């Protein structure tokens, strides 16, 4: 994130406001409700999130991450970034333990991803191989589109205890990491999608095949 983006975020969301918003979400959860997932059109999805430093104390950070995980599972989804519940901080949670058709899983290199919290994440492409498949977004509800992404990435992030990590991901795990990290830069998957591939969820079963070949022919993209 450059200094201009940092300044833009700080003008709209001061550390004090961020903390008060997180406290509000915690209180909402304590009342028995989960925060809603914001949808495209909300400005928080189009700004670069602020690096997490000391805006939240450890207890409040833990509460926020736990709420994010519950929202992700309830949706259901395989990842959720903090801006998706209105908090412009570079935080995301990932988890993909859903059962998948073996043929589809093999084609999309979809391996189980154990629960992971990523703070201030970054990624870079490894090699030249690309992967092109449909994906969706909890903040663009009701649609899916084809996105071409690097098939292998190298990542850096810290965990909730402040420990730095470096990991490589490939296949579907790499796609999830990229999708959620992009959110933290104000990018939604549709920005990178082949827009002629866009389809409503109720139409997607036509194209829910291991590869996108039939969709490419049928939708002319």
VONU-585224 format. One record per residue (C-alpha): residue number from 1; residue in three letters; chain; y, z, x. Coordinates in nm, 4 decimals, decimal comma. Example, Ala and Ser with C-alpha at 12.3 -4.5 7.8 and 13.67 -1.06 7.14 Angstrom:
2
+-----+------+------+----------+----------+----------+
! pos ! code ! unit !        Y !        Z !        X !
+-----+------+------+----------+----------+----------+
!   1 !  ALA !    A !  -0,4500 !   0,7800 !   1,2300 !
!   2 !  SER !    A !  -0,1060 !   0,7140 !   1,3670 !
+-----+------+------+----------+----------+----------+
END
This chain:
221
+-----+------+------+----------+----------+----------+
! pos ! code ! unit !        Y !        Z !        X !
+-----+------+------+----------+----------+----------+
!   1 !  UNK !    A !   0,0000 !   0,0000 !   0,0000 !
!   2 !  UNK !    A !   0,3427 !  -0,0836 !   0,1387 !
!   3 !  UNK !    A !   0,6509 !   0,1376 !   0,1295 !
!   4 !  UNK !    A !   0,7997 !  -0,0598 !  -0,1598 !
!   5 !  UNK !    A !   0,4934 !   0,0113 !  -0,3750 !
!   6 !  UNK !    A !   0,4956 !   0,3791 !  -0,2744 !
!   7 !  UNK !    A !   0,8616 !   0,4023 !  -0,3759 !
!   8 !  UNK !    A !   0,7958 !   0,2283 !  -0,7094 !
!   9 !  UNK !    A !   0,5174 !   0,4702 !  -0,7958 !
!  10 !  UNK !    A !   0,7185 !   0,7733 !  -0,6874 !
!  11 !  UNK !    A !   1,0127 !   0,6674 !  -0,9049 !
!  12 !  UNK !    A !   0,7961 !   0,6478 !  -1,2169 !
!  13 !  UNK !    A !   0,5344 !   0,9126 !  -1,1440 !
!  14 !  UNK !    A !   0,6534 !   1,1992 !  -0,9259 !
!  15 !  UNK !    A !   0,3897 !   1,4398 !  -0,7884 !
!  16 !  UNK !    A !   0,5079 !   1,6918 !  -1,0460 !
!  17 !  UNK !    A !   0,4611 !   1,4478 !  -1,3319 !
!  18 !  UNK !    A !   0,1194 !   1,3433 !  -1,2047 !
!  19 !  UNK !    A !   0,0122 !   1,7055 !  -1,1907 !
!  20 !  UNK !    A !   0,1443 !   1,7764 !  -1,5396 !
!  21 !  UNK !    A !  -0,0410 !   1,4719 !  -1,6757 !
!  22 !  UNK !    A !  -0,3663 !   1,5854 !  -1,5153 !
!  23 !  UNK !    A !  -0,3176 !   1,9349 !  -1,6584 !
!  24 !  UNK !    A !  -0,2667 !   1,7742 !  -1,9998 !
!  25 !  UNK !    A !  -0,5924 !   1,5803 !  -1,9662 !
!  26 !  UNK !    A !  -0,7782 !   1,8945 !  -1,8626 !
!  27 !  UNK !    A !  -0,6403 !   2,0797 !  -2,1642 !
!  28 !  UNK !    A !  -0,7379 !   1,7873 !  -2,3864 !
!  29 !  UNK !    A !  -1,0925 !   1,8039 !  -2,2509 !
!  30 !  UNK !    A !  -1,1050 !   2,1798 !  -2,2990 !
!  31 !  UNK !    A !  -1,0168 !   2,1189 !  -2,6648 !
!  32 !  UNK !    A !  -1,3296 !   1,9031 !  -2,6941 !
!  33 !  UNK !    A !  -1,1801 !   1,5575 !  -2,6493 !
!  34 !  UNK !    A !  -1,2037 !   1,2971 !  -2,3752 !
!  35 !  UNK !    A !  -0,8920 !   1,1056 !  -2,2742 !
!  36 !  UNK !    A !  -0,8756 !   0,7455 !  -2,3958 !
!  37 !  UNK !    A !  -0,9158 !   0,4541 !  -2,1573 !
!  38 !  UNK !    A !  -0,5852 !   0,2690 !  -2,1333 !
!  39 !  UNK !    A !  -0,5930 !  -0,1040 !  -2,2058 !
!  40 !  UNK !    A !  -0,4218 !  -0,4077 !  -2,0539 !
!  41 !  UNK !    A !  -0,0536 !  -0,3970 !  -2,1332 !
!  42 !  UNK !    A !  -0,0133 !  -0,0391 !  -2,0117 !
!  43 !  UNK !    A !   0,2097 !  -0,0468 !  -1,7009 !
!  44 !  UNK !    A !  -0,0084 !   0,1986 !  -1,5072 !
!  45 !  UNK !    A !  -0,2713 !  -0,0759 !  -1,4769 !
!  46 !  UNK !    A !  -0,0192 !  -0,3034 !  -1,3060 !
!  47 !  UNK !    A !   0,1209 !  -0,0723 !  -1,0386 !
!  48 !  UNK !    A !  -0,0257 !   0,0182 !  -0,7023 !
!  49 !  UNK !    A !  -0,1528 !   0,3749 !  -0,7295 !
!  50 !  UNK !    A !  -0,0224 !   0,6376 !  -0,4887 !
!  51 !  UNK !    A !  -0,2390 !   0,7556 !  -0,2028 !
!  52 !  UNK !    A !  -0,3910 !   1,0919 !  -0,2836 !
!  53 !  UNK !    A !  -0,2454 !   1,3574 !  -0,0560 !
!  54 !  UNK !    A !  -0,1740 !   1,6992 !  -0,2012 !
!  55 !  UNK !    A !  -0,0584 !   1,6125 !  -0,5520 !
!  56 !  UNK !    A !  -0,3452 !   1,8203 !  -0,6960 !
!  57 !  UNK !    A !  -0,5012 !   2,1393 !  -0,5701 !
!  58 !  UNK !    A !  -0,8801 !   2,1328 !  -0,5120 !
!  59 !  UNK !    A !  -0,9594 !   2,2920 !  -0,8479 !
!  60 !  UNK !    A !  -0,7475 !   2,0442 !  -1,0425 !
!  61 !  UNK !    A !  -0,8827 !   1,7516 !  -0,8415 !
!  62 !  UNK !    A !  -1,2383 !   1,8620 !  -0,9213 !
!  63 !  UNK !    A !  -1,1524 !   1,8904 !  -1,2910 !
!  64 !  UNK !    A !  -0,9998 !   1,5412 !  -1,2937 !
!  65 !  UNK !    A !  -1,2978 !   1,3801 !  -1,1186 !
!  66 !  UNK !    A !  -1,5388 !   1,5528 !  -1,3570 !
!  67 !  UNK !    A !  -1,3424 !   1,4241 !  -1,6560 !
!  68 !  UNK !    A !  -1,3379 !   1,0728 !  -1,5094 !
!  69 !  UNK !    A !  -1,7152 !   1,0813 !  -1,4733 !
!  70 !  UNK !    A !  -1,7581 !   1,1928 !  -1,8343 !
!  71 !  UNK !    A !  -1,5246 !   0,9175 !  -1,9598 !
!  72 !  UNK !    A !  -1,7171 !   0,6587 !  -1,7549 !
!  73 !  UNK !    A !  -2,0534 !   0,7697 !  -1,8917 !
!  74 !  UNK !    A !  -1,9246 !   0,7957 !  -2,2481 !
!  75 !  UNK !    A !  -1,7780 !   0,4427 !  -2,2413 !
!  76 !  UNK !    A !  -2,0411 !   0,3548 !  -2,1024 !
!  77 !  UNK !    A !  -1,9526 !   0,1976 !  -1,7696 !
!  78 !  UNK !    A !  -2,0484 !   0,1911 !  -1,4035 !
!  79 !  UNK !    A !  -1,7092 !   0,2816 !  -1,2625 !
!  80 !  UNK !    A !  -1,3709 !   0,4239 !  -1,3591 !
!  81 !  UNK !    A !  -1,0453 !   0,4373 !  -1,1664 !
!  82 !  UNK !    A !  -0,7847 !   0,7084 !  -1,2265 !
!  83 !  UNK !    A !  -0,5219 !   0,4607 !  -1,3568 !
!  84 !  UNK !    A !  -0,7626 !   0,3765 !  -1,6388 !
!  85 !  UNK !    A !  -0,6898 !   0,7170 !  -1,7867 !
!  86 !  UNK !    A !  -0,3213 !   0,6945 !  -1,7012 !
!  87 !  UNK !    A !  -0,3182 !   0,8682 !  -1,3617 !
!  88 !  UNK !    A !  -0,1714 !   0,6513 !  -1,0798 !
!  89 !  UNK !    A !  -0,3678 !   0,8028 !  -0,7923 !
!  90 !  UNK !    A !  -0,6131 !   0,6267 !  -0,5596 !
!  91 !  UNK !    A !  -0,9239 !   0,7902 !  -0,7051 !
!  92 !  UNK !    A !  -1,2338 !   0,6351 !  -0,8614 !
!  93 !  UNK !    A !  -1,5845 !   0,7319 !  -0,9642 !
!  94 !  UNK !    A !  -1,8877 !   0,5009 !  -0,9474 !
!  95 !  UNK !    A !  -2,2416 !   0,5276 !  -1,0802 !
!  96 !  UNK !    A !  -2,4970 !   0,2652 !  -1,1839 !
!  97 !  UNK !    A !  -2,8333 !   0,4077 !  -1,2832 !
!  98 !  UNK !    A !  -2,8876 !   0,1962 !  -1,5945 !
!  99 !  UNK !    A !  -3,2149 !   0,0133 !  -1,6418 !
! 100 !  UNK !    A !  -3,1752 !  -0,3620 !  -1,5990 !
! 101 !  UNK !    A !  -3,4018 !  -0,6576 !  -1,6620 !
! 102 !  UNK !    A !  -3,5869 !  -0,7085 !  -1,3310 !
! 103 !  UNK !    A !  -3,5114 !  -1,0811 !  -1,3159 !
! 104 !  UNK !    A !  -3,1420 !  -1,0248 !  -1,3767 !
! 105 !  UNK !    A !  -3,1343 !  -0,7361 !  -1,1282 !
! 106 !  UNK !    A !  -3,2955 !  -0,9502 !  -0,8598 !
! 107 !  UNK !    A !  -3,0577 !  -1,2418 !  -0,9129 !
! 108 !  UNK !    A !  -2,7521 !  -1,0181 !  -0,9050 !
! 109 !  UNK !    A !  -2,8825 !  -0,7928 !  -0,6262 !
! 110 !  UNK !    A !  -2,8382 !  -0,4961 !  -0,8565 !
! 111 !  UNK !    A !  -2,9686 !  -0,1778 !  -0,6970 !
! 112 !  UNK !    A !  -2,9192 !   0,1734 !  -0,8350 !
! 113 !  UNK !    A !  -2,5949 !   0,3361 !  -0,7218 !
! 114 !  UNK !    A !  -2,5989 !   0,7134 !  -0,7146 !
! 115 !  UNK !    A !  -2,2855 !   0,8925 !  -0,8348 !
! 116 !  UNK !    A !  -2,0030 !   0,8485 !  -0,5864 !
! 117 !  UNK !    A !  -1,6429 !   0,9694 !  -0,5767 !
! 118 !  UNK !    A !  -1,4049 !   0,7592 !  -0,3682 !
! 119 !  UNK !    A !  -1,0564 !   0,8742 !  -0,2696 !
! 120 !  UNK !    A !  -0,8061 !   0,6403 !  -0,1010 !
! 121 !  UNK !    A !  -1,0709 !   0,3670 !  -0,0753 !
! 122 !  UNK !    A !  -1,0330 !   0,0356 !   0,1057 !
! 123 !  UNK !    A !  -1,2717 !  -0,2533 !   0,1618 !
! 124 !  UNK !    A !  -1,2967 !  -0,5644 !   0,3782 !
! 125 !  UNK !    A !  -1,5322 !  -0,8586 !   0,3476 !
! 126 !  UNK !    A !  -1,8322 !  -0,8827 !   0,5779 !
! 127 !  UNK !    A !  -1,9570 !  -1,2329 !   0,6555 !
! 128 !  UNK !    A !  -1,8940 !  -1,5422 !   0,4478 !
! 129 !  UNK !    A !  -2,1396 !  -1,5014 !   0,1614 !
! 130 !  UNK !    A !  -1,9916 !  -1,4896 !  -0,1885 !
! 131 !  UNK !    A !  -2,1469 !  -1,3858 !  -0,5202 !
! 132 !  UNK !    A !  -2,0356 !  -1,5227 !  -0,8582 !
! 133 !  UNK !    A !  -2,1298 !  -1,3438 !  -1,1800 !
! 134 !  UNK !    A !  -1,9942 !  -1,2152 !  -1,5065 !
! 135 !  UNK !    A !  -1,8264 !  -0,8769 !  -1,5152 !
! 136 !  UNK !    A !  -1,6270 !  -0,6783 !  -1,7671 !
! 137 !  UNK !    A !  -1,3725 !  -0,3989 !  -1,7684 !
! 138 !  UNK !    A !  -1,3303 !  -0,0867 !  -1,9775 !
! 139 !  UNK !    A !  -0,9541 !  -0,1557 !  -1,9776 !
! 140 !  UNK !    A !  -0,9985 !  -0,5107 !  -2,1096 !
! 141 !  UNK !    A !  -1,2302 !  -0,4133 !  -2,3866 !
! 142 !  UNK !    A !  -1,4436 !  -0,6715 !  -2,5628 !
! 143 !  UNK !    A !  -1,4523 !  -0,9499 !  -2,3034 !
! 144 !  UNK !    A !  -1,6347 !  -1,0630 !  -1,9904 !
! 145 !  UNK !    A !  -1,5620 !  -1,3338 !  -1,7358 !
! 146 !  UNK !    A !  -1,7040 !  -1,4758 !  -1,4140 !
! 147 !  UNK !    A !  -1,5584 !  -1,3461 !  -1,0881 !
! 148 !  UNK !    A !  -1,6390 !  -1,4672 !  -0,7381 !
! 149 !  UNK !    A !  -1,6433 !  -1,1785 !  -0,4902 !
! 150 !  UNK !    A !  -1,7605 !  -1,1095 !  -0,1356 !
! 151 !  UNK !    A !  -2,1307 !  -1,0262 !  -0,1408 !
! 152 !  UNK !    A !  -2,1041 !  -0,7744 !   0,1432 !
! 153 !  UNK !    A !  -1,8195 !  -0,5373 !   0,2209 !
! 154 !  UNK !    A !  -1,7334 !  -0,2602 !   0,4640 !
! 155 !  UNK !    A !  -1,5557 !   0,0361 !   0,3068 !
! 156 !  UNK !    A !  -1,3666 !   0,3480 !   0,4015 !
! 157 !  UNK !    A !  -1,2873 !   0,6405 !   0,1724 !
! 158 !  UNK !    A !  -1,2759 !   1,0169 !   0,1624 !
! 159 !  UNK !    A !  -1,4589 !   1,2512 !  -0,0713 !
! 160 !  UNK !    A !  -1,3249 !   1,5431 !  -0,2732 !
! 161 !  UNK !    A !  -1,3710 !   1,7726 !   0,0272 !
! 162 !  UNK !    A !  -1,1503 !   1,5528 !   0,2433 !
! 163 !  UNK !    A !  -1,4407 !   1,4190 !   0,4510 !
! 164 !  UNK !    A !  -1,3974 !   1,0581 !   0,5660 !
! 165 !  UNK !    A !  -1,6777 !   0,8087 !   0,5056 !
! 166 !  UNK !    A !  -1,7535 !   0,4531 !   0,6144 !
! 167 !  UNK !    A !  -2,0205 !   0,2612 !   0,4230 !
! 168 !  UNK !    A !  -2,1315 !  -0,0929 !   0,3700 !
! 169 !  UNK !    A !  -2,2292 !  -0,2231 !   0,0280 !
! 170 !  UNK !    A !  -2,3872 !  -0,5462 !  -0,0877 !
! 171 !  UNK !    A !  -2,4705 !  -0,7160 !  -0,4144 !
! 172 !  UNK !    A !  -2,3791 !  -0,5405 !  -0,7362 !
! 173 !  UNK !    A !  -2,2830 !  -0,2189 !  -0,5585 !
! 174 !  UNK !    A !  -2,0244 !  -0,4150 !  -0,3607 !
! 175 !  UNK !    A !  -1,8948 !  -0,5686 !  -0,6860 !
! 176 !  UNK !    A !  -1,8496 !  -0,2263 !  -0,8465 !
! 177 !  UNK !    A !  -1,6671 !  -0,0887 !  -0,5427 !
! 178 !  UNK !    A !  -1,4348 !  -0,3903 !  -0,5299 !
! 179 !  UNK !    A !  -1,3661 !  -0,3843 !  -0,9043 !
! 180 !  UNK !    A !  -1,2622 !  -0,0175 !  -0,9034 !
! 181 !  UNK !    A !  -1,0654 !  -0,0352 !  -0,5787 !
! 182 !  UNK !    A !  -0,8790 !  -0,3379 !  -0,7130 !
! 183 !  UNK !    A !  -0,7629 !  -0,1218 !  -1,0043 !
! 184 !  UNK !    A !  -0,5896 !   0,1031 !  -0,7534 !
! 185 !  UNK !    A !  -0,3865 !  -0,1944 !  -0,6324 !
! 186 !  UNK !    A !  -0,2777 !  -0,2902 !  -0,9842 !
! 187 !  UNK !    A !  -0,5336 !  -0,5715 !  -1,0073 !
! 188 !  UNK !    A !  -0,7637 !  -0,6225 !  -1,3056 !
! 189 !  UNK !    A !  -1,0719 !  -0,8422 !  -1,2769 !
! 190 !  UNK !    A !  -0,9273 !  -1,1097 !  -1,5069 !
! 191 !  UNK !    A !  -0,6679 !  -1,1792 !  -1,2355 !
! 192 !  UNK !    A !  -0,9522 !  -1,3042 !  -1,0138 !
! 193 !  UNK !    A !  -1,1714 !  -1,4545 !  -1,2860 !
! 194 !  UNK !    A !  -1,2554 !  -1,8140 !  -1,3663 !
! 195 !  UNK !    A !  -1,0655 !  -1,7988 !  -1,6931 !
! 196 !  UNK !    A !  -1,2607 !  -2,0774 !  -1,8642 !
! 197 !  UNK !    A !  -1,5662 !  -1,8506 !  -1,8375 !
! 198 !  UNK !    A !  -1,4009 !  -1,5791 !  -2,0480 !
! 199 !  UNK !    A !  -1,6079 !  -1,4841 !  -2,3503 !
! 200 !  UNK !    A !  -1,6073 !  -1,2165 !  -2,6149 !
! 201 !  UNK !    A !  -1,8835 !  -0,9583 !  -2,5901 !
! 202 !  UNK !    A !  -2,0486 !  -1,0858 !  -2,9081 !
! 203 !  UNK !    A !  -2,0711 !  -1,4339 !  -2,7505 !
! 204 !  UNK !    A !  -2,1922 !  -1,3123 !  -2,4117 !
! 205 !  UNK !    A !  -2,5652 !  -1,3029 !  -2,5064 !
! 206 !  UNK !    A !  -2,5531 !  -1,6835 !  -2,4941 !
! 207 !  UNK !    A !  -2,4896 !  -1,6577 !  -2,1202 !
! 208 !  UNK !    A !  -2,6692 !  -1,3331 !  -2,0281 !
! 209 !  UNK !    A !  -2,9026 !  -1,5078 !  -1,7857 !
! 210 !  UNK !    A !  -2,9925 !  -1,4270 !  -1,4268 !
! 211 !  UNK !    A !  -2,7523 !  -1,6969 !  -1,3045 !
! 212 !  UNK !    A !  -2,4291 !  -1,8412 !  -1,4433 !
! 213 !  UNK !    A !  -2,5562 !  -2,2019 !  -1,4396 !
! 214 !  UNK !    A !  -2,5896 !  -2,2360 !  -1,8171 !
! 215 !  UNK !    A !  -2,2507 !  -2,0737 !  -1,8777 !
! 216 !  UNK !    A !  -2,0899 !  -2,3025 !  -1,6209 !
! 217 !  UNK !    A !  -2,2260 !  -2,6075 !  -1,8035 !
! 218 !  UNK !    A !  -2,1640 !  -2,4807 !  -2,1556 !
! 219 !  UNK !    A !  -1,8092 !  -2,3587 !  -2,0942 !
! 220 !  UNK !    A !  -1,7078 !  -2,6249 !  -1,8413 !
! 221 !  UNK !    A !  -1,5868 !  -2,4098 !  -1,5561 !
+-----+------+------+----------+----------+----------+
END
